[in-house]
């Protein structure tokens, strides 16, 4: 049998990140000033893994960026180092209507933002909005994907949602059996980690400078 990279790549012995090999950059000594992220630890050796791996890379990356409780951050913007979740909304319009080539169908499962939602023939935009909210709530209870979702009282056809992470997310408008879902970015995410409080600020003029600079001090609590 001819062995190809594609064929052999499918033979992953485990879905655990420990078993997935990570390609290190040997010219990037981030860890201990000697190695790139992803080097093996005793946890991997105990599992018989002796090569750089994804689990180690993620743990190394976390140790490099997370910092410690009690750390003080100083900046000139006055913006907290704490992350901000992206806020978006989706506005539904139209009425559900679908007919297959052979027979009329009364319900069909579609995916809105990847979340399965069952549409019923004749449902209006506000009813679809309710179904989308209800479909997302179990994910919120499991601390997955979203931190909050709400059907707007001022416009029942619009649903506002907040992502659980601090990543930038993109949206794709959808058309599904008479229903349109149009997405809007309400507020962008901001990278950050932990919980911070502001200790205060001071104006400081550095040697050789003509004007003072306002320094803002933040302390990490969690």
C-alpha positions as CSV (number, residue, x, y, z in Angstrom):
1,X,0.0,0.0,0.0
2,X,1.2,3.5,-0.9
3,X,1.7,5.6,2.3
4,X,0.9,9.2,1.9
5,X,1.0,12.1,4.4
6,X,-2.8,12.4,4.1
7,X,-3.4,8.7,4.7
8,X,-0.9,8.4,7.6
9,X,-2.1,11.7,9.1
10,X,-5.6,10.2,9.7
11,X,-4.1,7.5,11.9
12,X,-4.1,9.6,15.1
13,X,-3.6,7.3,18.1
14,X,-5.4,9.6,20.5
15,X,-7.6,12.7,20.4
16,X,-5.7,14.0,23.5
17,X,-3.6,17.1,22.8
18,X,-0.6,15.3,24.4
19,X,-0.5,12.9,21.5
20,X,-0.6,15.5,18.7
21,X,2.9,16.6,17.6
22,X,3.8,20.2,17.7
23,X,6.3,21.6,15.2
24,X,8.7,23.8,17.2
25,X,10.7,26.8,16.0
26,X,14.2,26.0,17.3
27,X,15.2,29.7,16.8
28,X,12.5,30.9,19.2
29,X,13.8,30.3,22.8
30,X,10.7,31.4,24.7
31,X,10.8,28.8,27.5
32,X,13.7,29.0,29.9
33,X,15.6,31.0,27.4
34,X,16.4,27.8,25.6
35,X,13.4,26.2,24.0
36,X,10.3,27.0,22.0
37,X,6.9,26.2,23.5
38,X,5.7,22.6,23.2
39,X,8.5,20.8,24.9
40,X,7.7,17.6,26.7
41,X,6.9,17.5,30.4
42,X,6.8,14.6,32.8
43,X,3.1,14.3,32.2
44,X,3.7,13.4,28.6
45,X,6.7,11.1,29.4
46,X,4.5,9.1,31.8
47,X,2.2,8.5,28.8
48,X,5.0,7.4,26.6
49,X,5.2,10.6,24.6
50,X,8.7,11.9,23.9
51,X,8.1,14.5,21.2
52,X,6.9,18.2,21.3
53,X,3.1,18.2,21.6
54,X,0.1,20.5,21.4
55,X,-0.8,20.1,25.1
56,X,2.6,21.3,26.2
57,X,2.5,24.2,23.8
58,X,-0.8,25.4,25.1
59,X,0.4,25.1,28.7
60,X,3.6,26.9,27.9
61,X,1.7,29.7,26.1
62,X,-0.6,30.1,29.1
63,X,2.3,30.4,31.5
64,X,3.9,33.1,29.3
65,X,0.8,35.4,29.0
66,X,-1.3,34.9,32.1
67,X,1.0,36.5,34.8
68,X,0.2,36.2,38.5
69,X,-2.3,37.4,41.0
70,X,-1.1,40.7,42.5
71,X,0.7,41.8,39.4
72,X,0.5,45.6,38.6
73,X,0.1,46.8,35.1
74,X,1.0,50.4,34.2
75,X,-0.2,52.0,31.0
76,X,-0.8,55.4,29.5
77,X,-4.3,54.7,28.1
78,X,-6.2,54.2,31.3
79,X,-7.7,51.0,29.8
80,X,-8.0,48.0,32.1
81,X,-5.9,44.9,31.1
82,X,-9.1,42.9,31.7
83,X,-10.6,41.3,28.6
84,X,-13.9,42.3,27.1
85,X,-16.3,39.9,25.4
86,X,-17.6,40.6,21.9
87,X,-21.2,41.7,21.7
88,X,-23.3,41.0,18.6
89,X,-26.9,40.8,17.5
90,X,-29.0,39.0,14.9
91,X,-32.2,40.4,13.3
92,X,-34.6,37.9,11.9
93,X,-37.1,38.7,9.1
94,X,-39.6,36.9,7.0
95,X,-41.9,33.8,7.5
96,X,-40.9,30.2,7.4
97,X,-42.1,28.4,4.2
98,X,-40.6,25.3,2.6
99,X,-41.7,22.6,0.2
100,X,-39.5,19.7,-0.9
101,X,-39.5,18.4,-4.5
102,X,-41.8,15.5,-3.6
103,X,-44.0,16.5,-0.7
104,X,-44.8,19.4,1.6
105,X,-42.7,19.6,4.8
106,X,-43.9,21.1,8.0
107,X,-40.6,21.3,9.9
108,X,-36.9,21.3,9.2
109,X,-33.7,21.6,11.3
110,X,-31.4,24.4,10.3
111,X,-28.2,25.8,11.9
112,X,-27.9,29.4,13.0
113,X,-24.4,30.2,14.0
114,X,-23.8,26.5,14.0
115,X,-26.6,25.9,16.6
116,X,-29.4,23.5,15.5
117,X,-32.8,25.1,15.4
118,X,-36.1,23.5,14.3
119,X,-38.2,25.7,12.0
120,X,-41.9,25.1,11.6
121,X,-43.9,26.1,8.6
122,X,-45.6,29.4,9.1
123,X,-43.4,30.7,12.0
124,X,-42.7,34.4,12.0
125,X,-39.4,36.1,12.6
126,X,-40.1,36.8,16.3
127,X,-41.0,33.1,16.9
128,X,-37.7,32.0,15.2
129,X,-35.9,34.5,17.5
130,X,-37.4,32.8,20.5
131,X,-36.3,29.4,19.3
132,X,-32.8,30.6,18.7
133,X,-32.6,32.0,22.2
134,X,-33.9,28.7,23.7
135,X,-31.4,26.7,21.6
136,X,-28.5,28.7,22.8
137,X,-29.4,28.6,26.5
138,X,-28.1,25.1,27.2
139,X,-24.7,26.1,25.9
140,X,-24.6,29.0,28.3
141,X,-25.5,26.7,31.1
142,X,-22.5,24.5,30.1
143,X,-20.2,27.6,29.9
144,X,-19.8,27.1,26.1
145,X,-19.8,29.5,23.2
146,X,-21.9,32.3,24.8
147,X,-22.1,34.1,28.1
148,X,-25.4,35.8,27.6
149,X,-28.3,35.9,25.1
150,X,-31.5,37.9,25.1
151,X,-34.4,38.7,22.9
152,X,-34.8,42.4,22.7
153,X,-38.0,43.7,24.3
154,X,-38.0,46.8,22.0
155,X,-37.8,44.6,18.9
156,X,-38.7,40.9,19.4
157,X,-37.2,40.0,16.0
158,X,-33.7,40.9,17.3
159,X,-31.6,38.8,19.6
160,X,-28.5,40.2,21.3
161,X,-25.7,37.8,22.4
162,X,-22.4,38.0,24.2
163,X,-19.6,35.6,23.4
164,X,-17.9,33.7,26.3
165,X,-14.3,34.4,25.2
166,X,-12.2,37.4,24.3
167,X,-11.7,36.5,20.7
168,X,-12.8,38.4,17.6
169,X,-15.7,36.6,15.9
170,X,-17.1,37.0,12.4
171,X,-20.7,36.5,11.3
172,X,-22.3,35.4,8.1
173,X,-25.8,36.5,7.2
174,X,-28.2,33.6,6.4
175,X,-31.3,32.8,4.3
176,X,-33.3,29.8,5.4
177,X,-36.7,28.8,4.0
178,X,-38.1,32.3,3.9
179,X,-36.3,33.5,7.0
180,X,-33.3,35.9,6.9
181,X,-30.8,36.3,9.7
182,X,-28.8,39.5,9.5
183,X,-25.9,39.9,12.0
184,X,-24.4,43.0,13.4
185,X,-21.3,43.5,15.5
186,X,-22.4,45.7,18.4
187,X,-19.2,45.9,20.4
188,X,-15.8,44.4,19.6
189,X,-13.8,42.1,21.8
190,X,-10.7,43.3,23.7
191,X,-7.9,41.0,24.5
192,X,-7.1,40.5,28.2
193,X,-7.1,38.1,31.1
194,X,-8.0,38.1,34.7
195,X,-9.9,40.6,37.0
196,X,-8.3,43.9,37.6
197,X,-8.9,47.0,39.7
198,X,-7.5,50.5,39.2
199,X,-5.2,51.6,42.0
200,X,-4.8,55.1,40.8
201,X,-2.9,57.4,38.4
202,X,-0.2,59.9,38.5
203,X,1.3,62.5,36.2
204,X,5.0,62.0,35.8
205,X,7.6,64.0,33.8
206,X,10.5,61.9,32.7
207,X,14.1,63.2,32.5
208,X,14.6,65.0,29.2
209,X,10.8,65.3,28.6
210,X,9.0,68.6,28.4
211,X,5.5,67.4,29.2
212,X,4.2,65.0,31.9
213,X,2.7,61.6,31.1
214,X,-0.3,60.3,33.0
215,X,0.4,56.7,34.2
216,X,-2.5,54.5,35.2
217,X,-1.9,51.6,37.7
218,X,-4.0,48.4,37.7
219,X,-3.7,45.5,40.1
220,X,-4.8,42.0,39.2
221,X,-7.2,40.4,41.7
222,X,-8.0,37.1,39.9
